[in-house]
Amino acid sequence: MKFATKLIHGNYNLEKNGATNIPVYMSNAYAHTSPEELESIFQGEALGYAYTRVSNPTVTTLERRISSLEGGLASTAAASGMSAIYMAVTNIVKSGDEIIAASGLYGGTYTLLANLKDIGVKVTFLDELNETSLLNSITEKTKLVYAETIGNPKLDILDIEKVGEICRDNNIIFMVDSTISTPYLVNPINYGADVVIHSTSKYINGTSNAIGGIIVDGGSDKYKTDKYKNFHDYFNKFGKLAFTAKLKASIGRDIGAAMSPFNAFLTLTGIETLELRMKKHCSNAIKIAKYLEKNEKVVKVNYPNLKTSKYYDLSEKYYSEGASGILTFRLGTKEKAFKFITNLKLILNLTNIGDTKTIIIHPASTICAHNANEEKEKMEVYDDLLRLSVGIEAAEDIISDIENALKAI
């Protein structure tokens, strides 16, 4: 199937009664005809459902749909993007292990990884995650390299292919958060990623009506090596599905951060228009970035597809159609940034991205408020910086709202 077809039909058989929408299975538990059948399900020897905290038919449909879109072997849905990140990372590392991560991560992800020191996991944050910095940082204890395809809000472009090659050569699991890119713009597994994560609350859902996250297992032989002994039992039984098998049998089951069946249904509904929405997000974003670049009241604009961006070459390699719908710009002072937001009429001031509506936020005082000043500098989050998540409204109306707010400062 082509991508647009997979969005609607990927890994899904029509209901026997002819219903074209997946039913919402609002059931906590599932009855079985014999104790032997239920025992087999609990032992992982038979397929089936026992308890929605572990698995649910509606959620399974979403997992299969995302696997189809990303080219993964299996997926695990979670209650939120942050719970997906936590489960995926802690499924790999244990006390004494080390992680290498990009410093341009979303503020909440940065804090989550930094706090792993409390369980004895060291994290090295690199200002620029590239071939040189990565090779200089790898040690024998490095178990995981973690990055975002496009940093939020730094908007640095990850060279997925190069980092994937280094991780392959050094037998290190490569985990990529592709929330901003979405499967429409790039499939990190094709470039060497072992695990891909999405906050489905953003572009995949598209309408800000359901929180969720998902972990996509690309399948890897790395788990059979001595470095990942905690995966050996799973690899011997499940092969390249070892990551998902361990996740579902341990931390995924124990923490209980299960996605709501209704949220899975809403996400399945939203994802059908992903291709159409992403095309509009990208085309709007470049128009607005070019407008801001010409406005004398704007100190600096950051959008990877602008020729002035230091990530322009990488954006052309991976995102020639557009580097998603996020851009940032600086106005000189925090006071000007706040006044600009106050004078917007159409654009909404709230903490989200990937909505059909255009959204703005002041990262330093909100999503990065709990990061230390030195961390904000590494993330390129400044007091005068604004992050704009460009929606799918008419570009002319978005620009008009921005122009009127700029006049106020």
C-alpha positions in Angstrom: 0.0 0.0 0.0 1.0 3.6 -0.5 1.3 5.8 2.6 -2.1 7.5 2.2 -3.8 4.1 1.9 -2.0 2.7 4.9 -3.3 5.6 7.0 -6.8 4.2 6.4 -6.4 0.5 5.8 -2.9 -0.5 7.2 -2.9 -3.7 9.2 -6.7 -3.8 9.5 -9.4 -6.2 8.4 -12.9 -5.0 8.2 -15.2 -5.9 11.1 -17.2 -9.1 10.4 -20.4 -7.1 10.7 -19.3 -4.6 8.0 -18.5 -1.7 10.4 -15.8 0.5 8.8 -14.7 2.0 12.1 -13.0 0.0 14.8 -15.3 -0.6 17.8 -14.3 1.0 21.1 -13.9 -1.9 23.5 -14.6 -0.3 26.8 -14.0 -3.5 28.8 -11.6 -3.8 31.7 -11.3 -7.6 31.4 -12.2 -10.5 29.0 -14.0 -13.7 29.7 -12.7 -17.1 28.4 -14.4 -20.5 28.0 -11.7 -22.4 29.9 -9.0 -21.8 32.6 -6.5 -23.5 30.3 -7.1 -20.8 27.6 -6.7 -17.9 30.1 -3.6 -19.6 31.5 -2.0 -19.8 28.0 -2.7 -16.1 27.5 -1.0 -15.2 30.8 1.9 -17.4 30.0 2.4 -15.7 26.6 1.8 -19.0 24.8 -1.5 -17.9 23.1 -2.9 -14.7 21.6 -5.8 -13.2 23.4 -7.0 -10.5 25.8 -7.1 -10.7 29.6 -7.0 -7.2 31.0 -7.0 -3.8 29.3 -4.0 -2.6 31.3 -2.0 -5.1 29.3 -3.8 -5.1 26.0 -7.1 -4.1 24.3 -8.5 -4.8 20.9 -9.0 -1.1 20.0 -5.5 -0.2 21.2 -4.1 -3.2 19.3 -5.6 -1.8 16.1 -3.8 1.5 16.6 -0.5 -0.3 17.4 -0.8 -2.3 14.2 -1.6 0.8 12.2 1.5 2.7 13.4 3.7 -0.3 12.8 2.5 -0.4 9.2 3.2 3.3 8.8 6.7 3.2 10.3 7.8 -0.1 8.9 8.2 -1.6 12.4 7.6 -5.2 13.5 5.3 -4.3 16.5 4.2 -1.3 18.5 3.2 -0.6 22.1 0.8 2.2 22.9 1.0 4.2 26.1 -1.0 6.7 28.1 1.2 9.6 27.0 4.3 10.5 25.0 6.3 10.9 28.2 5.2 7.5 29.6 6.2 6.0 26.2 9.7 7.5 26.5 10.1 6.4 30.1 9.1 2.8 29.4 11.2 2.5 26.2 14.3 3.9 27.8 14.1 1.9 31.0 13.3 -1.2 29.0 16.9 -0.9 27.8 19.1 0.5 30.6 19.7 -0.4 34.2 22.0 0.9 36.9 25.6 1.4 35.7 24.6 1.9 32.1 25.2 5.1 30.1 23.1 7.0 27.5 24.2 9.6 25.0 21.5 12.1 24.1 21.1 15.3 22.1 20.8 18.4 24.2 18.1 19.9 21.9 15.4 17.6 23.3 12.0 18.7 24.4 12.4 20.1 28.0 10.4 17.3 29.6 12.4 14.6 27.9 15.7 16.3 28.9 14.6 16.4 32.5 13.4 12.8 32.4 16.7 11.5 31.1 18.7 13.7 33.4 16.8 12.3 36.4 17.9 8.8 35.5 21.0 9.5 37.6 18.8 8.7 40.6 18.7 5.1 39.5 22.4 5.0 38.6 22.2 5.7 34.8 24.6 8.3 33.5 23.4 10.5 30.6 25.8 12.6 28.4 24.1 15.4 26.6 25.8 16.6 23.3 25.3 20.1 22.1 25.5 18.8 18.5 24.9 15.1 18.0 27.0 14.3 15.0 29.7 11.8 13.9 32.6 13.4 15.7 30.8 14.2 19.0 29.2 10.8 19.2 32.4 8.8 18.5 34.2 10.8 21.1 31.5 10.1 23.7 30.9 6.3 23.3 32.2 4.1 26.2 31.9 0.4 26.8 29.0 1.2 29.1 27.0 3.1 26.4 23.7 1.2 25.9 21.6 3.7 24.2 21.7 6.8 21.9 18.6 8.9 22.2 17.6 11.8 19.9 14.7 13.6 18.2 14.5 13.7 14.4 13.9 17.5 14.8 14.7 19.0 18.2 11.9 20.8 20.1 12.3 23.7 20.2 15.9 23.9 19.0 14.9 22.5 15.6 18.2 20.9 15.0 18.1 18.2 12.3 19.4 14.8 13.2 21.5 13.0 10.6 19.6 9.7 11.3 21.6 7.7 8.7 25.0 8.7 10.0 24.1 8.2 13.7 22.4 4.9 12.8 25.6 3.7 11.1 27.7 4.5 14.2 25.3 2.8 16.5 25.3 -0.3 14.3 29.1 -0.4 14.1 29.3 0.0 17.9 26.4 -2.3 18.8 24.3 0.4 20.5 20.5 0.7 20.5 19.5 3.8 18.6 16.2 5.3 19.8 14.5 8.2 18.0 11.6 10.4 18.9 9.9 11.2 15.6 6.9 13.2 17.0 7.6 16.3 15.0 8.5 14.5 11.7 5.7 11.9 11.8 5.9 8.8 9.6 4.7 10.9 6.6 8.0 12.9 6.5 10.5 10.3 7.5 10.8 6.6 8.7 13.8 6.5 11.0 13.9 2.7 10.9 14.9 2.9 7.3 18.0 4.8 8.3 19.1 2.6 11.2 16.9 3.4 14.2 16.0 0.4 16.4 13.1 2.0 18.2 10.9 5.0 17.2 8.7 6.9 19.6 5.8 9.3 19.0 3.7 11.4 21.2 0.4 10.6 19.4 -1.1 13.6 21.1 0.5 15.8 18.5 0.4 15.4 14.7 -0.7 11.8 14.6 -4.0 12.7 16.4 -4.0 16.2 14.9 -7.0 17.7 16.8 -5.8 17.8 20.4 -8.6 15.6 21.7 -6.6 12.5 23.0 -3.4 12.1 24.9 -1.2 9.2 24.0 2.2 7.8 23.0 3.5 4.9 21.1 6.7 2.9 20.9 7.6 1.2 17.5 10.0 -1.7 17.5 12.1 -1.9 14.4 13.5 -5.3 15.2 17.2 -5.8 15.9 19.8 -8.4 16.3 21.7 -6.3 18.8 19.7 -7.8 21.7 21.4 -11.2 21.3 24.9 -9.8 22.0 26.6 -9.9 25.4 26.0 -6.2 26.0 22.3 -6.8 26.3 22.2 -10.0 28.4 18.9 -8.9 30.0 17.3 -9.5 26.6 18.7 -13.0 26.0 15.7 -15.0 27.2 13.4 -12.9 25.1 15.6 -13.0 22.0 15.9 -16.8 22.3 12.1 -17.1 22.3 10.9 -14.1 20.2 14.0 -13.2 18.0 13.9 -9.7 16.7 10.7 -9.0 18.7 12.8 -9.2 21.9 12.4 -5.5 22.7 8.6 -5.6 22.5 8.3 -9.0 24.3 10.4 -7.7 27.2 8.5 -4.4 27.3 5.1 -6.0 27.4 6.1 -8.7 29.9 7.9 -6.4 32.4 7.8 -2.6 32.7 4.8 -2.1 30.3 2.7 -4.5 32.4 4.1 -3.3 35.8 3.7 0.4 35.4 0.3 0.2 33.8 0.6 3.3 31.6 -2.0 1.9 29.2 -3.6 4.0 26.5 -7.3 4.5 26.9 -9.4 2.5 24.3 -11.4 5.7 23.6 -8.2 7.7 23.1 -7.0 5.0 20.7 -10.2 5.3 18.8 -9.9 9.1 18.5 -6.3 8.7 17.4 -7.3 6.2 14.7 -9.9 8.7 13.5 -7.4 11.5 13.4 -4.5 9.6 11.7 -6.5 9.0 8.5 -5.9 12.7 7.4 -2.2 12.8 8.5 -0.8 13.1 4.9 -3.2 15.9 4.0 -2.5 17.8 7.2 1.3 17.5 7.0 1.4 18.8 3.5 -0.5 21.9 4.7 1.5 22.3 7.9 4.8 22.3 5.9 3.6 24.6 3.1 2.2 27.1 5.7 5.4 26.9 7.8 7.8 27.9 5.1 5.6 30.8 4.0 5.4 32.2 7.5 9.1 31.6 8.1 10.0 33.6 5.0 7.6 36.4 6.0 9.1 36.6 9.5 12.6 36.6 8.0 11.9 39.8 6.2 10.2 41.6 9.1 12.6 44.1 10.8 11.1 43.6 14.2 12.1 39.9 14.2 15.7 39.3 15.4 16.1 35.8 14.2 13.9 33.1 12.6 14.7 29.3 12.8 13.1 26.9 10.4 15.4 24.2 8.9 14.2 24.7 5.3 15.3 28.3 5.2 18.6 28.7 3.4 19.9 30.7 6.3 19.5 27.7 8.6 22.7 25.8 9.5 20.6 22.6 9.2 19.5 23.5 5.6 21.6 20.7 3.9 20.2 18.1 6.3 16.7 19.3 5.9 17.1 18.9 2.1 18.3 15.4 2.7 15.4 14.3 4.9 12.7 16.9 4.6 12.7 18.4 1.1 8.9 18.8 1.3 9.2 20.7 4.6 10.6 20.2 8.1 7.2 19.8 9.7 5.1 22.7 11.0 7.3 24.1 13.9 9.4 27.2 13.7 10.8 29.6 16.3 11.7 33.3 16.2 13.2 35.9 18.6 11.9 39.4 19.3 14.7 40.9 21.3 13.3 40.8 24.9 10.9 38.7 27.0 8.7 41.8 27.4 8.3 42.1 23.6 7.6 38.4 23.3 4.9 38.5 25.9 3.3 41.6 24.4 3.3 39.9 21.0 1.4 36.9 22.4 -1.0 39.2 24.2 -2.0 40.9 20.9 -2.7 37.8 18.9 -6.3 37.2 18.0 -6.3 34.1 15.9 -3.2 32.2 17.1 -3.8 30.4 20.4 -1.3 30.6 23.4 -1.1 27.0 24.8 1.3 24.2 25.4 0.9 21.8 22.5 2.0 21.3 18.9 0.7 19.5 15.9 -2.9 20.7 16.1 -4.9 21.9 13.1 -4.9 25.3 14.8 -1.9 27.5 14.9 -0.4 27.6 18.4 2.3 29.8 20.1 4.2 29.5 23.3 7.1 31.1 25.2 9.3 28.0 25.9 11.6 29.6 28.6 8.7 30.2 31.0 6.6 27.1 30.2 7.8 23.8 28.7 11.5 24.6 29.7 10.7 26.3 33.0 12.1 23.5 35.0 15.4 23.4 33.1 18.5 25.2 34.5 19.7 28.2 32.7 22.8 26.3 31.4 20.5 23.6 30.0 18.3 26.2 28.3 21.4 27.6 26.6 22.3 24.2 25.2 18.7 23.8 24.1 18.9 27.3 22.5 15.9 28.5 24.6 16.2 32.2 25.2 13.9 34.7 27.1 12.9 36.3 23.8 12.2 33.1 21.9 8.7 32.1 20.7 7.8 28.7 19.3 5.1 28.6 16.6 3.2 25.4 15.7 1.7 26.4 12.4 -1.8 25.0 11.8 -3.7 24.3 8.6 -5.6 27.6 8.4 -5.1 29.9 5.4 -1.5 31.1 5.5 -2.7 34.6 4.7 -4.8 34.7 7.9 -2.0 33.4 10.1 0.4 36.0 8.6 -2.2 38.8 9.1 -2.5 37.9 12.8 1.3 37.9 13.2 1.6 41.2 11.4 -1.0 42.9 13.7 0.7 41.6 16.8 4.1 42.7 15.6 2.8 46.3 15.1 1.9 46.3 18.8 5.5 46.0 19.7 
